[in-house]
Amino acid sequence: MPRTTTPVTPTTTTTPATTATPVPAAGLLTATPWEELVTSALLGTDRRPLGTASGTGTGPAGEPDGVPDGVPTPAGPDGAAAALLNAAALHTVRRRAGLLPAPAAPRPDPAPTDPRPPLPAAARSRLERLLADRAAPSGSGGRRGTAPDLTELIPQWLATANLHGYRAPDAALPALLDAARARTDLRPQALTFAGPRGLWLAGLNPEWKFALRGSSGTSLLPDVTDPEAVHRLWEEGLFAERVALLTAVRAHEAGAALALLATTWATERAEDRLMFVDSLRTGLCGTDEAFLEQALADRSRNVRATAAELLSALPESALARRMADRALSCVSPGLTGTGPSVAVEAPHECDAAMERDGVVALPPSGRGERSWWLGQLVESSPLAIWPARFGGREAREIVALPVADGWSEELHAAWCRAAVRQRDPEWARALLGSPSTPPSNGPGTASLAERSKLLIVLPAAERAGWVAEFIAAHGLSEAFQLLGVCPTPWAEPLGRSVVDALDIARDAGSYPWSFSGVMGLAERCLNPAEADRLEVLTTTPDEPADASPGANGYWSEAFQRLVSTLRLRAAMDAELTPAR
């Protein structure tokens, strides 16, 4: 039972240095306060002799020896330190003897029920091993060997368990919450799997408080149809809870969410206003325009920029029309020789109206002002304005037109950003071009990061097919970012293209760690059914004369790990599949 300490006020008893009679042990406790003991221990008895504020003995020369009277001082240079420990021991006994029982804390509410079905026995054992491996100390580096990396399989295991609707075992909840605390990428799936009992347990441990700021689906949020409960949490809740509440109310009724936000908007901090505005991305629609137009006059530049970005994603908004008028005055049809082209006349100034609509006047280092302003105008304009501007041409035809005076890179990059912002697949296809064309020679942009964003706009199957053709034409050296946006498990054309490219790299004598990132993705994203077909790659063939020394041994090890990981994933899926 918790105890509290009953403090005893010490009185100071000073013993003259000439007194030969030692002070009893009880007198020592009143002579040297606990705080003085702590100070002497921290500073050292040579710098702060014990008892300088109370009675001390004297040494042979009459100097204070730093030891309270009545304490036997051991011989030697460590005598003062030993006396300090003796005094601390006596004080400790006294302090413990003075403890009184404190009132018992209220019992926590009972854990809520979780109606989801329990995990099968094999899957429960697998989860224990995965979480135990996560908590185990990592190795010292070097070669990974042929064993699968269990830590990297936890996200997939959680996703599959949630897909089947299982509940987490009660005994696994502490380790599961620890894993989610350590890895933010695990939190959404881990908290879904932990369910209401996990949230209940998180409320009892401050180290797991992150779970109490979960998504709008957590049981800690009130019923969005209860206006009193909603208003109370909005006024009193933590910031993350308020964001989750706003998202939940918005999913139920967009207008109610905006009305709730308006009640405290004027008093919110700038960083909180930014997050609230950014949360409107989900479910963005025309009813948000009036609120976002008001946010264009916000005193925070970041809030204004985010509001302008969201308004530009609404093609029918007034801001989108204003930006379109500006962009059309800068980009127009032209002639290059005898053929059509794109003529560009970038803005010569950034006026106050442009700044209010989100155009940042000061360019980053290395960028010219006019090109910086042009890019912002084009990316914020509806893509639907360009076919009419260029005589009814489709997006692919417009992108293929030559751009005069060296403005091609800036214009195409701005169109890429517009296609991503407006989620326009037709323009995304046009700007990606053929996957067999080298990025530096194709339309759009050569940036693989920008191409990855364009790919996300395409349907999943089309995305995987495009990346498969890209790998077949250009290999894996530039494909890592593109693979990261493909749905998993990889469809057969994409998976086969990756494996074939890895095989080609092995035959070329390259070291496998040059492709370690792609190999790691393959372990997590290849279809487990590919394991048998990959078995032939686990052998160690003879090395060609010009190969890097020992490369084939490393490749054999990497393919063995890939095959064992795929088979482990297949076993995990089977353990989580409900019996029929």
Secondary structure by P-SEA (a helix, b strand, c coil): cbbbbbbbbbbbbbbcccccccccaaaaaaaccaaaaaaaaaacccccccccccbbbbcccccccccccccccccccaaaaaaaaaaaaaaaaaaaaaccccccccccccbbbbccccccaaaaaaaaaaaaaaacccccccccccccccccaaaaaaaaaaaacccccccaaaaaaaaaaacccccaaaaaaacaaaaaaaaaccccccccccccccccccccccaaaaaaaaacccaaaaaaaaaaaaaacaaaaaaaaacccccccaaaaaaaaaaccccccccaaaaaaaacccccaaaaaaaaaaaaaccccaaaaaaaaaaaacbbbbbcccbbbbbbbccccccaaaaaacccccccccccaaaaaaaaaaaaccccccccccccccaaaaaaccccccaaaaaaaaaaaaaaaaccaaaaaaaacccccccccccccccaaaaaaaaaaccaaaaaaaaaaaaacccccccaaaaaaccccccaaaaaaaaaaaaaaaaaccccccaaaaaaaaaccccccccccccccccccccccccccaaaaaaaaaaaaaaaaaaaaaaaaaaacccc
